[in-house]
Amino acid sequence: MKDVENKGSSWIARIAALQDAKTYAELHWEGSFEDYLEIVRKNPKVTRTAFQRIYDMILSHGKTEYIDNKKKLIRYHFFSDEKFGGRDAIFGLDVPLMKLVNVFKSAAQGYGTEKRVILLHGPVGSSKSTIARLLKKGLEEYSKTPEGAAYTFSWTLDKKNPDGAGTVREKMKCPMNEEPLNLIPREWRSKIFSELSSSDNGYSIPDGSELCPACRYVFKDLMTQYKGDFAKVIEHTTVNRLVFSEKDRVGIGTFQPKDEKNQDSTELTGDINYRKIAEYGSDSDPRAFNFDGEFNIANRGLIEFVEVLKLDVAFLYDLLGASQEHKIKPKKFPQTDIDEVIIGHTNEPEFKKLETNEFMEALRDRTVKIDIPYITKLSEEVKIYEKDFNSRAIKGKHIAPHTLEMAAMWAVLTRLEEPKKHNLSLLQKLKLYNGKTLPNFTEDNIKELRKEASREGLDGISARYIQDKISNALVSDKGEGCINPFMVLNELEAGLKGHSLINSDDARKRFREMLTSVKQEYEDIVKNEVQRAISADEDAIGKLCGNYIDNIKAYTQKEKVKNKYTGLYEEPDERLMRSIEEKIDIPDSRKDDFRREIMNYIGALAVDGKTFNYRTNERLHKALELKLFEDQKDSIKLKNLVSTVVDKETQEKIDLVKDRLMKNYGYCEICSTDVLNFVASIFARGDAKE
């Protein structure tokens, strides 16, 4: 038995050793009001308003400035959620997030947006809730850092002993976690604040607010008791570190719609504590009231309204004073000051109701709407699925290359508006947005495309739907250890019939046509990869390149080429040169210019003492690969791969190609075989591009 106890003690000691005692002590700091004033003198920023604190929190994570189509953008690292391993990372929404941060910046500087409800508006599954969750989670973590420190206070009071003999000391926390400087009467503050905060640091202590009803009652009672001696009154206070916590309902609140019969406004502003009425004698005594509504507990921090516009109108009225005046009205008590960020989110149908409801004009006027659309950049959409579906998270099944990319491509296509330029397809538009270049399209053209599509990203298929269908493909028995793009695309198509948010047959038809476009794009991608895998013999490409360079050199200099086998001098091999140039669409009329360009390029390298390498010229590299593929595809009998009988020599070549696919492109044994069979079937149908 003793051994068991020792083992138990050993484990407890090991667990206890993980605790950081110093950090715990810092987060549970307590001191006198005098101690706190010294803290304020050294660092006035501990007195920041809720908007100032959240803005500083976002900036504390750093930012990156970059140019996108001649537009200067900022990526705020806070929204990458690096602290938690990117679990709630936001991708592809830098522009909406910039607008959101600008609202915080304006509010932090007192320019008016601090008197508004921040409304995140967008389609379902566009990251509205995730943004709110990030802000709440970030605020919790920031309040634990020295830079994000905040403080509140409690009262130590003498209370009559229940048995009637003497008094007992009782601690009463400020129910609304108020700023300790609110204890200083307003008429004294300007002089004290100016002395506490020098102009050198460029920060002015906020004016603060009036004490909450409970603290105001205690303060007045003590002032009466001590005949107005503020110093003696303040001896009853203890200042302590304020650490925000949604779970503990400290500084962060969340409110969401429920059944009207089971919800009333006291959930926002607090309610009477009937057990204490007998003790204090009146339901209007603030000590007999629980200031624990969501507005109360969120003071100094943030309150999130989930699907805010689904709330009953009676609740929305509470938002009017809370936003504009920073005041709430608890039952039977005066207007009570609050300092908190109010952020809500809503979908489009509810927002349209708000727009058409003339009785809610006051709320509309107090709202800052920020559109949170779906992602319209393919590479950013892919990141969402890679975050959830990767080799670390998915065990026992391989996800074939391009599976997530093709699902993301379809999702983005459904969100884009048809381009008004007739010479541009929707798929080409997607590629332009993704950073690809197309002939005759400049960055200015891309800006125009975005400008003319005002609703782009506010309609279409959500990432949530895509994630569900990828999950279906992963648990399906069809995969046999690996899922490929066709499995996922088929799941996406099958789900369209029962998709609850698609209420139009025309929309379903259009989305199915987009799936066909994505499948065609996938065919082109895998054909190219198989071609490159077949023609990946560097020695063979090098020899072909050397032969081509020898011939164009002789051609441009009007010389003959020495045949390496016969030793005789012959005319340049026009057939060889054209067979390579045609692979990259060099017309016969432009062949002389292209050949001179190559020779000039080689000459310029030679002047700099550098040697020409075909890899440095992307167009020539591609042409050589395609030519080599054409020369070799029949030698491995690719068209016959769909046959069940393959000779040993061909099988060895096929295995070599599969190895290259696995090594260079991320295929596994299963999907490399599948993709070779698929491409072989394309060539067997005669679909290969000449």
C-alpha positions as CSV (number, residue, x, y, z in Angstrom):
1,M,0.0,0.0,0.0
2,K,2.9,2.3,0.9
3,D,4.4,1.8,-2.5
4,V,1.2,2.7,-4.2
5,E,1.0,5.9,-2.1
6,N,4.6,6.8,-3.0
7,K,3.9,6.3,-6.6
8,G,0.8,8.6,-6.3
9,S,2.8,11.2,-4.5
10,S,5.5,11.0,-7.2
11,W,3.0,11.6,-9.9
12,I,1.4,14.6,-8.1
13,A,4.9,16.1,-7.5
14,R,5.7,15.7,-11.2
15,I,2.4,17.4,-12.1
16,A,2.9,20.2,-9.6
17,A,6.4,20.8,-10.9
18,L,4.8,21.9,-14.2
19,Q,3.3,24.9,-12.6
20,D,4.9,28.3,-13.1
21,A,4.6,29.8,-9.6
22,K,6.0,33.1,-10.7
23,T,3.4,33.6,-13.5
24,Y,0.6,32.5,-11.1
25,A,1.7,35.1,-8.6
26,E,1.8,37.8,-11.2
27,L,-1.7,37.0,-12.5
28,H,-3.1,36.9,-8.9
29,W,-1.3,40.1,-7.8
30,E,-3.1,42.1,-5.1
31,G,-2.1,45.5,-3.7
32,S,-3.4,48.7,-2.2
33,F,-4.9,51.6,-4.2
34,E,-1.6,53.4,-3.6
35,D,0.3,50.5,-5.1
36,Y,-2.0,50.7,-8.2
37,L,-1.4,54.4,-8.6
38,E,2.3,53.7,-8.8
39,I,1.7,51.1,-11.5
40,V,-0.4,53.6,-13.4
41,R,2.4,56.2,-13.1
42,K,4.9,53.8,-14.6
43,N,2.6,52.4,-17.2
44,P,-0.6,54.5,-17.8
45,K,-1.7,52.0,-20.6
46,V,-3.1,49.7,-17.9
47,T,-6.0,52.1,-17.9
48,R,-6.9,51.6,-21.6
49,T,-10.5,51.4,-22.8
50,A,-11.7,48.1,-24.2
51,F,-11.3,49.3,-27.8
52,Q,-7.7,50.5,-27.1
53,R,-6.8,47.2,-25.5
54,I,-8.1,45.1,-28.4
55,Y,-6.4,47.3,-31.0
56,D,-3.1,47.0,-29.1
57,M,-3.6,43.3,-28.8
58,I,-3.9,42.9,-32.5
59,L,-0.9,45.0,-33.2
60,S,1.2,43.1,-30.6
61,H,1.3,40.1,-32.9
62,G,2.9,42.1,-35.8
63,K,1.8,42.7,-39.3
64,T,3.1,42.3,-42.9
65,E,2.6,44.9,-45.6
66,Y,2.4,43.7,-49.2
67,I,1.2,44.8,-52.7
68,D,-1.6,43.0,-54.4
69,N,-2.5,44.3,-57.9
70,K,-1.1,47.7,-57.1
71,K,-3.0,47.9,-53.9
72,K,-1.2,48.1,-50.6
73,L,-2.6,45.5,-48.1
74,I,-1.7,44.6,-44.6
75,R,-1.8,41.1,-43.1
76,Y,-2.3,41.1,-39.4
77,H,-0.6,38.1,-37.9
78,F,-3.0,38.0,-35.0
79,F,-5.6,36.4,-37.3
80,S,-3.2,33.6,-38.2
81,D,-3.7,32.2,-34.6
82,E,-0.1,31.1,-34.3
83,K,-0.3,31.0,-30.5
84,F,-2.8,28.0,-30.9
85,G,-1.1,26.3,-33.9
86,G,-3.4,28.0,-36.5
87,R,-6.5,26.2,-35.2
88,D,-8.7,29.2,-35.9
89,A,-6.5,30.8,-38.6
90,I,-8.3,33.1,-41.1
91,F,-7.2,32.8,-44.7
92,G,-7.7,35.0,-47.7
93,L,-9.7,37.8,-45.9
94,D,-7.0,40.4,-45.5
95,V,-9.1,43.2,-46.9
96,P,-12.2,42.7,-44.6
97,L,-9.8,42.2,-41.7
98,M,-8.1,45.5,-42.5
99,K,-11.5,47.2,-42.4
100,L,-12.2,45.6,-39.0
101,V,-8.9,46.6,-37.6
102,N,-9.4,50.2,-38.9
103,V,-12.7,50.3,-36.9
104,F,-10.7,49.3,-33.8
105,K,-8.1,51.9,-34.6
106,S,-10.6,54.7,-35.1
107,A,-12.5,53.7,-31.8
108,A,-9.2,53.5,-29.9
109,Q,-8.5,57.1,-30.9
110,G,-12.1,58.2,-30.0
111,Y,-13.1,59.1,-33.5
112,G,-16.7,57.8,-33.1
113,T,-16.7,54.1,-34.0
114,E,-16.4,53.3,-30.3
115,K,-20.1,54.2,-30.1
116,R,-21.1,51.6,-32.7
117,V,-22.1,48.0,-32.8
118,I,-19.6,46.1,-35.0
119,L,-21.7,43.9,-37.3
120,L,-19.9,41.1,-39.2
121,H,-22.1,40.4,-42.2
122,G,-21.7,37.6,-44.7
123,P,-22.9,34.2,-46.0
124,V,-23.0,31.1,-43.8
125,G,-19.6,29.6,-43.1
126,S,-17.5,32.7,-44.0
127,S,-15.6,32.9,-40.7
128,K,-17.7,35.4,-38.9
129,S,-17.9,33.3,-35.7
130,T,-14.2,32.4,-36.0
131,I,-13.2,36.1,-36.1
132,A,-15.3,36.7,-32.9
133,R,-13.8,33.6,-31.3
134,L,-10.3,34.8,-32.2
135,L,-10.9,38.2,-30.6
136,K,-12.2,36.6,-27.4
137,K,-9.5,34.0,-27.2
138,G,-6.8,36.6,-28.0
139,L,-8.1,39.0,-25.3
140,E,-7.8,36.2,-22.7
141,E,-4.2,35.5,-23.6
142,Y,-3.3,39.2,-23.9
143,S,-4.6,39.9,-20.4
144,K,-2.1,37.4,-19.1
145,T,0.9,39.2,-20.6
146,P,2.7,42.2,-18.9
147,E,1.7,44.3,-22.0
148,G,-2.0,43.4,-21.7
149,A,-2.3,43.8,-17.9
150,A,-5.5,45.2,-16.6
151,Y,-6.7,45.7,-13.0
152,T,-9.9,45.9,-11.0
153,F,-10.8,46.1,-7.3
154,S,-12.8,44.7,-4.4
155,W,-14.1,46.0,-1.1
156,T,-13.4,44.7,2.4
157,L,-16.4,45.5,4.6
158,D,-17.6,44.8,8.1
159,K,-20.8,42.8,8.2
160,K,-23.0,41.9,11.1
161,N,-22.5,38.4,12.3
162,P,-25.6,36.3,11.5
163,D,-25.7,35.2,15.2
164,G,-25.9,38.8,16.2
165,A,-22.5,38.9,18.1
166,G,-20.1,41.4,16.6
167,T,-19.1,41.7,13.0
168,V,-17.2,39.7,10.4
169,R,-15.0,40.9,7.5
170,E,-16.5,40.3,4.1
171,K,-14.9,40.7,0.7
172,M,-17.1,42.1,-2.1
173,K,-15.7,42.1,-5.6
174,C,-16.7,44.8,-7.9
175,P,-19.4,43.0,-9.9
176,M,-18.5,44.7,-13.2
177,N,-14.7,44.5,-12.9
178,E,-14.3,48.3,-13.1
179,E,-11.2,50.3,-13.6
180,P,-9.9,51.2,-10.1
181,L,-9.4,54.9,-11.1
182,N,-13.2,55.1,-11.2
183,L,-13.0,55.3,-7.4
184,I,-11.7,58.8,-7.7
185,P,-14.6,61.3,-7.9
186,R,-14.9,62.8,-11.4
187,E,-14.2,66.4,-10.3
188,W,-10.8,65.4,-9.0
189,R,-9.7,63.2,-12.0
190,S,-8.3,65.7,-14.5
191,K,-5.7,67.0,-12.1
192,I,-4.7,63.5,-10.8
193,F,-4.7,62.0,-14.3
194,S,-2.5,64.7,-15.8
195,E,0.1,64.1,-13.0
196,L,-0.1,60.3,-13.4
197,S,0.3,60.4,-17.1
198,S,3.0,62.7,-18.5
199,S,2.7,63.9,-22.1
200,D,6.1,62.3,-22.8
201,N,4.6,58.9,-23.5
202,G,1.9,60.2,-25.8
203,Y,-0.9,58.5,-23.9
204,S,-3.7,60.1,-21.9
205,I,-5.6,58.3,-19.3
206,P,-9.2,57.9,-20.3
207,D,-11.8,59.9,-18.4
208,G,-13.3,56.8,-16.9
209,S,-16.9,56.3,-15.9
210,E,-19.1,56.4,-12.8
211,L,-19.0,53.5,-10.4
212,C,-21.6,50.7,-10.8
213,P,-24.6,50.9,-8.5
214,A,-23.2,48.3,-6.1
215,C,-19.8,50.1,-5.7
216,R,-21.4,53.5,-5.7
217,Y,-23.7,52.4,-2.8
218,V,-20.7,51.1,-0.8
219,F,-18.6,54.2,-1.6
220,K,-21.4,56.6,-0.4
221,D,-22.0,54.5,2.7
222,L,-18.4,54.6,3.7
223,M,-18.0,58.3,2.9
224,T,-21.0,58.9,5.3
225,Q,-19.4,56.7,7.9
226,Y,-16.0,58.5,7.7
227,K,-17.5,61.9,7.2
228,G,-16.1,62.4,3.8
229,D,-12.6,61.2,4.5
230,F,-11.6,59.7,1.1
231,A,-8.3,58.3,2.4
232,K,-10.2,56.1,5.0
233,V,-12.7,55.0,2.5
234,I,-10.0,53.8,0.1
235,E,-8.4,51.7,2.8
236,H,-11.4,49.4,2.3
237,T,-10.3,48.6,-1.3
238,T,-7.9,46.1,-2.6
239,V,-6.7,46.3,-6.2
240,N,-6.1,43.0,-8.1
241,R,-5.0,41.9,-11.5
242,L,-7.9,41.3,-14.0
243,V,-7.5,38.3,-16.2
244,F,-10.2,37.9,-18.8
245,S,-11.9,34.5,-19.2
246,E,-15.0,33.6,-21.1
247,K,-15.4,30.4,-19.1
248,D,-15.3,32.3,-15.8
249,R,-17.4,35.1,-17.2
250,V,-14.9,37.8,-16.6
251,G,-14.6,40.5,-19.2
252,I,-16.0,38.4,-22.0
253,G,-19.7,37.7,-22.6
254,T,-21.6,35.8,-25.3
255,F,-25.3,36.1,-26.0
256,Q,-27.3,34.1,-28.4
257,P,-31.0,33.8,-29.4
258,K,-33.2,31.3,-27.6
259,D,-36.9,30.6,-27.5
260,E,-38.7,33.9,-26.6
261,K,-40.5,32.3,-23.7
262,N,-37.2,31.3,-22.0
263,Q,-35.3,34.5,-22.5
264,D,-35.7,38.0,-21.1
265,S,-33.6,41.1,-21.0
266,T,-32.3,40.4,-17.5
267,E,-29.9,38.0,-19.1
268,L,-28.2,41.1,-20.5
269,T,-28.4,43.5,-17.5
270,G,-28.8,41.3,-14.4
271,D,-31.6,40.4,-12.1
272,I,-32.8,40.6,-8.5
273,N,-31.3,38.2,-6.0
274,Y,-34.5,37.3,-4.1
275,R,-32.6,35.5,-1.3
276,K,-30.8,38.7,-0.4
277,I,-34.0,40.9,-0.3
278,A,-34.7,39.5,3.2
279,E,-31.2,40.5,4.3
280,Y,-31.1,44.0,2.9
281,G,-34.8,44.8,3.1
282,S,-35.5,46.1,-0.4
283,D,-35.3,44.9,-4.0
284,S,-33.9,48.3,-5.0
285,D,-30.8,47.8,-2.7
286,P,-27.9,47.2,-5.2
287,R,-26.5,44.6,-2.8
288,A,-29.7,42.5,-3.4
289,F,-29.1,42.6,-7.1
290,N,-27.0,40.3,-9.3
291,F,-25.1,42.4,-11.8
292,D,-24.3,39.3,-13.8
293,G,-26.0,39.9,-17.1
294,E,-23.8,39.5,-20.2
295,F,-23.4,43.3,-20.5
296,N,-22.3,43.4,-16.9
297,I,-19.7,40.7,-16.9
298,A,-18.3,41.8,-20.3
299,N,-17.4,45.2,-18.9
300,R,-13.8,46.2,-19.8
301,G,-13.7,43.6,-22.5
302,L,-15.9,42.2,-25.3
303,I,-19.5,40.9,-25.8
304,E,-20.4,38.8,-28.8
305,F,-24.0,38.6,-30.1
306,V,-24.4,35.4,-32.0
307,E,-26.8,35.8,-34.9
308,V,-27.6,39.2,-33.5
309,L,-30.5,40.1,-35.8
310,K,-32.4,37.0,-34.9
311,L,-32.9,38.4,-31.5
312,D,-36.3,39.7,-30.4
313,V,-36.7,43.5,-31.0
314,A,-36.9,44.0,-27.2
315,F,-33.3,42.8,-26.9
316,L,-32.1,45.0,-29.8
317,Y,-33.3,48.1,-27.9
318,D,-30.8,47.3,-25.2
319,L,-28.1,47.7,-27.8
320,L,-29.0,51.3,-28.6
321,G,-27.9,52.8,-25.3
322,A,-25.1,50.2,-24.8
323,S,-23.5,51.3,-28.1
324,Q,-24.1,55.0,-28.4
325,E,-24.1,56.0,-24.7
326,H,-22.1,53.2,-23.3
327,K,-24.8,52.7,-20.7
328,I,-27.2,49.9,-19.8
329,K,-30.4,50.0,-17.7
330,P,-30.6,47.3,-15.0
331,K,-34.1,46.8,-13.5
332,K,-34.8,49.4,-10.8
333,F,-31.4,51.0,-11.1
334,P,-30.1,54.1,-12.9
335,Q,-28.3,54.1,-16.2
336,T,-25.0,52.2,-15.6
337,D,-21.8,52.9,-17.5
338,I,-20.1,50.1,-19.4
339,D,-16.8,50.0,-21.4
340,E,-16.9,47.1,-23.9
341,V,-16.7,46.2,-27.5
342,I,-20.0,45.0,-28.9
343,I,-19.6,42.7,-31.8
344,G,-22.3,40.8,-33.6
345,H,-22.6,38.7,-36.7
346,T,-25.5,37.9,-39.0
347,N,-26.3,36.3,-42.3
348,E,-27.8,38.2,-45.3
349,P,-31.5,37.4,-44.9
350,E,-31.6,38.8,-41.4
351,F,-29.6,41.9,-42.5
352,K,-32.1,42.5,-45.3
353,K,-34.9,42.5,-42.8
354,L,-33.0,45.1,-40.8
355,E,-32.6,47.3,-43.8
356,T,-36.4,47.2,-44.6
357,N,-37.6,47.5,-41.0
358,E,-38.2,51.3,-40.6
359,F,-38.6,50.8,-36.8
360,M,-35.0,49.7,-36.5
361,E,-33.6,52.8,-38.1
362,A,-31.9,53.8,-34.8
363,L,-30.0,50.4,-34.7
364,R,-29.0,50.7,-38.3
365,D,-27.6,54.1,-37.6
366,R,-25.5,52.7,-34.7
367,T,-24.0,49.9,-36.7
368,V,-20.7,49.5,-38.5
369,K,-21.2,46.7,-41.1
370,I,-18.2,44.8,-42.2
371,D,-18.7,42.3,-45.0
372,I,-17.0,39.0,-44.4
373,P,-17.3,37.2,-47.8
374,Y,-16.1,33.8,-48.9
375,I,-12.5,33.5,-50.2
376,T,-12.1,34.2,-53.9
377,K,-8.4,33.3,-54.1
378,L,-7.7,29.6,-54.8
379,S,-4.4,29.3,-53.0
380,E,-6.0,30.7,-49.8
381,E,-9.0,28.5,-50.0
382,V,-6.8,25.4,-50.3
383,K,-5.1,26.4,-47.0
384,I,-8.4,25.9,-45.2
385,Y,-8.6,22.2,-46.2
386,E,-4.9,21.6,-45.8
387,K,-5.3,22.7,-42.2
388,D,-7.8,20.0,-41.5
389,F,-6.9,17.3,-44.0
390,N,-3.2,16.6,-43.8
391,S,-0.9,13.6,-43.1
392,R,-0.8,14.5,-39.4
393,A,-4.6,14.6,-39.0
394,I,-5.6,11.8,-41.4
395,K,-4.3,8.4,-40.5
396,G,-4.6,5.3,-42.7
397,K,-5.5,7.1,-45.9
398,H,-3.6,9.1,-48.4
399,I,-5.0,12.1,-50.1
400,A,-3.9,12.2,-53.7
401,P,-2.2,15.3,-55.1
402,H,-4.7,18.0,-56.3
403,T,-7.6,16.5,-54.4
404,L,-8.0,19.5,-52.1
405,E,-7.0,21.9,-54.8
406,M,-9.8,20.7,-57.1
407,A,-12.4,20.9,-54.4
408,A,-11.2,24.4,-53.5
409,M,-11.3,25.4,-57.2
410,W,-14.9,24.4,-57.5
411,A,-15.8,26.2,-54.3
412,V,-14.2,29.4,-55.5
413,L,-15.8,29.2,-59.0
414,T,-19.3,29.1,-57.4
415,R,-18.5,32.4,-55.6
416,L,-17.3,34.3,-58.6
417,E,-19.4,36.5,-60.9
418,E,-19.3,35.8,-64.6
419,P,-16.8,38.3,-66.2
420,K,-18.3,40.9,-68.4
421,K,-15.4,40.6,-70.8
422,H,-16.4,38.0,-73.4
423,N,-12.9,36.9,-74.0
424,L,-12.4,35.7,-70.4
425,S,-13.8,32.5,-68.9
426,L,-14.7,32.1,-65.3
427,L,-11.8,29.7,-64.8
428,Q,-9.4,32.2,-66.3
429,K,-10.8,34.8,-64.0
430,L,-10.1,32.4,-61.1
431,K,-6.5,32.0,-62.3
432,L,-6.0,35.8,-62.6
433,Y,-7.2,36.3,-59.0
434,N,-4.8,33.6,-58.0
435,G,-1.8,35.4,-59.3
436,K,-1.4,33.8,-62.8
437,T,-0.7,36.0,-65.8
438,L,-2.7,35.9,-69.0
439,P,-1.9,37.7,-72.3
440,N,-3.4,41.1,-72.6
441,F,-4.4,41.2,-68.9
442,T,-2.7,43.7,-66.6
443,E,-3.0,44.4,-62.8
444,D,-5.3,47.3,-63.7
445,N,-7.6,44.8,-65.5
446,I,-7.8,42.6,-62.4
447,K,-8.7,45.6,-60.3
448,E,-11.4,46.4,-62.8
449,L,-12.7,42.8,-62.6
450,R,-12.9,43.0,-58.8
451,K,-14.6,46.4,-58.9
452,E,-17.3,45.4,-61.3
453,A,-18.2,42.3,-59.3
454,S,-19.7,44.0,-56.2
455,R,-21.3,40.8,-54.7
456,E,-18.4,38.5,-55.4
457,G,-17.8,36.2,-52.4
458,L,-21.3,36.9,-50.9
459,D,-22.9,33.9,-52.7
460,G,-21.8,30.4,-53.6
461,I,-20.7,27.3,-51.7
462,S,-19.2,27.4,-48.2
463,A,-16.0,25.8,-47.1
464,R,-18.1,23.9,-44.6
465,Y,-19.9,22.0,-47.4
466,I,-16.6,21.1,-49.0
467,Q,-15.2,19.9,-45.7
468,D,-18.2,17.7,-45.1
469,K,-17.9,16.1,-48.6
470,I,-14.1,15.5,-48.2
471,S,-14.9,13.8,-44.9
472,N,-17.5,11.6,-46.7
473,A,-14.9,10.6,-49.3
474,L,-12.4,9.7,-46.5
475,V,-14.7,7.4,-44.7
476,S,-16.1,5.8,-47.8
477,D,-15.1,2.2,-48.7
478,K,-14.3,3.2,-52.3
479,G,-10.9,4.7,-51.4
480,E,-8.9,1.6,-50.6
481,G,-6.3,3.6,-48.7
482,C,-6.3,6.7,-51.0
483,I,-8.8,9.2,-52.1
484,N,-8.5,11.1,-55.4
485,P,-10.1,14.3,-56.8
486,F,-12.8,12.4,-58.7
487,M,-14.1,10.8,-55.4
488,V,-14.4,14.2,-53.8
489,L,-15.9,15.9,-56.9
490,N,-18.4,13.1,-57.2
491,E,-19.4,13.6,-53.5
492,L,-19.7,17.3,-54.1
493,E,-22.0,16.7,-57.1
494,A,-24.1,14.1,-55.3
495,G,-24.7,16.5,-52.4
496,L,-26.0,19.3,-54.6
497,K,-29.4,17.6,-54.9
498,G,-30.1,17.9,-51.2
499,H,-28.2,21.1,-50.5
500,S,-30.5,23.1,-48.2
501,L,-29.2,26.5,-49.4
502,I,-29.6,25.9,-53.1
503,N,-33.2,26.6,-54.0
504,S,-32.9,26.9,-57.8
505,D,-32.5,24.3,-60.5
506,D,-30.6,26.8,-62.6
507,A,-28.0,27.2,-59.8
508,R,-27.6,23.4,-59.5
509,K,-27.1,23.1,-63.2
510,R,-24.6,26.0,-63.2
511,F,-22.6,24.4,-60.3
512,R,-22.6,21.0,-62.1
513,E,-21.2,22.7,-65.2
514,M,-18.4,24.2,-63.0
515,L,-17.6,20.7,-61.8
516,T,-17.2,19.6,-65.4
517,S,-14.7,22.5,-65.9
518,V,-12.8,21.5,-62.8
519,K,-12.5,17.9,-64.0
520,Q,-11.2,19.1,-67.4
521,E,-8.7,21.3,-65.6
522,Y,-7.6,18.3,-63.5
523,E,-7.1,16.3,-66.7
524,D,-4.8,18.9,-68.1
525,I,-2.8,19.0,-64.8
526,V,-2.3,15.3,-64.5
527,K,-1.5,14.9,-68.2
528,N,1.2,17.5,-67.7
529,E,2.6,15.7,-64.6
530,V,2.7,12.3,-66.3
531,Q,4.3,13.9,-69.3
532,R,7.0,15.5,-67.1
533,A,7.5,12.2,-65.2
534,I,8.0,10.3,-68.5
535,S,10.4,12.9,-69.8
536,A,12.2,13.5,-66.5
537,D,15.4,11.9,-67.8
538,E,17.8,14.8,-67.3
539,D,20.5,13.3,-69.5
540,A,18.1,12.8,-72.3
541,I,16.8,16.4,-72.0
542,G,20.3,17.7,-71.8
543,K,21.3,15.8,-75.0
544,L,18.1,17.0,-76.8
545,C,18.9,20.6,-75.7
546,G,22.5,20.4,-76.9
547,N,21.4,19.1,-80.2
548,Y,18.8,21.9,-80.5
549,I,21.3,24.6,-79.6
550,D,23.9,23.3,-82.1
551,N,21.3,23.4,-84.8
552,I,19.9,27.0,-84.1
553,K,23.5,28.2,-83.7
554,A,24.3,26.9,-87.2
555,Y,21.0,28.3,-88.5
556,T,21.4,31.8,-87.2
557,Q,25.0,32.0,-88.3
558,K,24.2,30.4,-91.7
559,E,26.6,27.5,-91.1
560,K,26.4,23.7,-91.3
561,V,26.2,21.2,-88.4
562,K,28.7,18.4,-88.0
563,N,27.0,15.0,-87.9
564,K,28.5,13.2,-84.8
565,Y,28.1,9.8,-86.3
566,T,29.2,10.3,-90.0
567,G,31.5,13.2,-89.4
568,L,30.0,15.0,-92.4
569,Y,28.7,18.6,-92.3
570,E,25.0,18.9,-93.0
571,E,22.3,21.5,-93.1
572,P,20.6,22.4,-89.7
573,D,17.8,20.0,-88.9
574,E,14.8,22.1,-89.5
575,R,12.4,19.3,-88.6
576,L,14.0,18.9,-85.2
577,M,14.0,22.6,-84.5
578,R,10.3,23.0,-85.5
579,S,9.2,19.9,-83.6
580,I,10.5,21.6,-80.4
581,E,9.3,25.1,-81.1
582,E,5.8,24.0,-82.0
583,K,5.4,22.6,-78.5
584,I,5.3,26.1,-77.2
585,D,3.2,27.6,-80.0
586,I,6.1,29.4,-81.9
587,P,4.6,30.0,-85.4
588,D,6.8,29.5,-88.4
589,S,6.8,33.3,-89.0
590,R,8.4,33.8,-85.6
591,K,10.9,31.0,-85.6
592,D,13.8,33.2,-86.6
593,D,13.1,35.7,-83.9
594,F,12.8,33.0,-81.2
595,R,16.1,31.4,-82.3
596,R,17.9,34.7,-82.2
597,E,16.5,35.4,-78.8
598,I,17.9,32.1,-77.5
599,M,21.3,32.8,-79.0
600,N,21.4,36.3,-77.7
601,Y,20.5,35.0,-74.2
602,I,23.3,32.4,-74.4
603,G,25.7,35.2,-75.6
604,A,24.7,37.5,-72.7
605,L,25.4,34.7,-70.2
606,A,28.8,34.0,-71.8
607,V,29.8,37.7,-71.4
608,D,29.1,37.4,-67.7
609,G,31.1,34.2,-67.5
610,K,28.0,32.0,-67.0
611,T,27.1,28.8,-68.7
612,F,23.7,28.3,-70.3
613,N,21.3,25.9,-68.6
614,Y,17.9,25.0,-70.2
615,R,16.3,25.0,-66.7
616,T,16.8,28.8,-66.5
617,N,14.6,29.3,-69.6
618,E,11.1,28.2,-68.6
619,R,9.6,28.2,-72.2
620,L,12.5,26.2,-73.7
621,H,12.5,23.8,-70.7
622,K,8.8,23.1,-71.3
623,A,9.2,22.6,-75.0
624,L,12.1,20.1,-74.5
625,E,10.0,18.1,-72.0
626,L,7.0,17.9,-74.3
627,K,9.2,16.9,-77.2
628,L,10.9,14.2,-75.1
629,F,7.5,13.0,-73.9
630,E,6.3,12.7,-77.5
631,D,9.4,10.7,-78.4
632,Q,9.1,8.4,-75.4
633,K,5.4,7.9,-74.8
634,D,5.1,5.3,-77.5
635,S,8.3,3.5,-76.3
636,I,6.6,2.8,-73.0
637,K,3.3,1.9,-74.8
638,L,1.3,4.3,-72.6
639,K,-1.8,3.7,-74.7
640,N,-1.5,0.0,-74.0
641,L,-1.3,0.5,-70.2
642,V,-5.1,0.0,-70.0
643,S,-4.5,-3.5,-71.3
644,T,-4.2,-6.2,-68.6
645,V,-1.1,-7.6,-70.4
646,V,2.1,-5.5,-70.2
647,D,5.5,-6.9,-71.1
648,K,8.4,-6.8,-68.7
649,E,10.4,-4.0,-70.5
650,T,7.3,-1.7,-70.5
651,Q,6.5,-2.5,-66.9
652,E,10.0,-1.5,-65.8
653,K,9.6,1.8,-67.6
654,I,6.1,2.3,-66.1
655,D,7.6,1.6,-62.6
656,L,10.2,4.2,-63.2
657,V,7.5,6.8,-64.1
658,K,5.5,5.8,-61.0
659,D,8.6,6.3,-58.8
660,R,9.1,9.8,-60.3
661,L,5.4,10.6,-59.6
662,M,5.8,9.5,-56.0
663,K,9.1,11.2,-55.5
664,N,8.4,14.5,-57.3
665,Y,4.7,15.0,-57.0
666,G,3.6,13.3,-53.8
667,Y,1.7,10.4,-55.2
668,C,1.5,7.0,-53.4
669,E,1.6,3.5,-54.9
670,I,-2.2,3.5,-55.3
671,C,-2.8,7.0,-56.8
672,S,0.3,6.9,-59.0
673,T,-1.2,3.7,-60.6
674,D,-4.6,5.3,-60.8
675,V,-3.3,8.5,-62.4
676,L,-1.2,6.6,-65.0
677,N,-4.3,4.5,-65.9
678,F,-6.4,7.6,-66.1
679,V,-3.9,9.5,-68.4
680,A,-3.4,6.3,-70.5
681,S,-7.2,6.1,-71.0
682,I,-7.1,9.7,-72.2
683,F,-4.4,8.9,-74.8
684,A,-6.3,5.8,-75.7
685,R,-9.4,7.9,-76.5
686,G,-7.2,10.1,-78.6
687,D,-7.7,13.1,-76.3
688,A,-4.1,14.1,-76.0
689,K,-3.1,17.4,-77.3
690,E,-0.9,17.3,-80.3
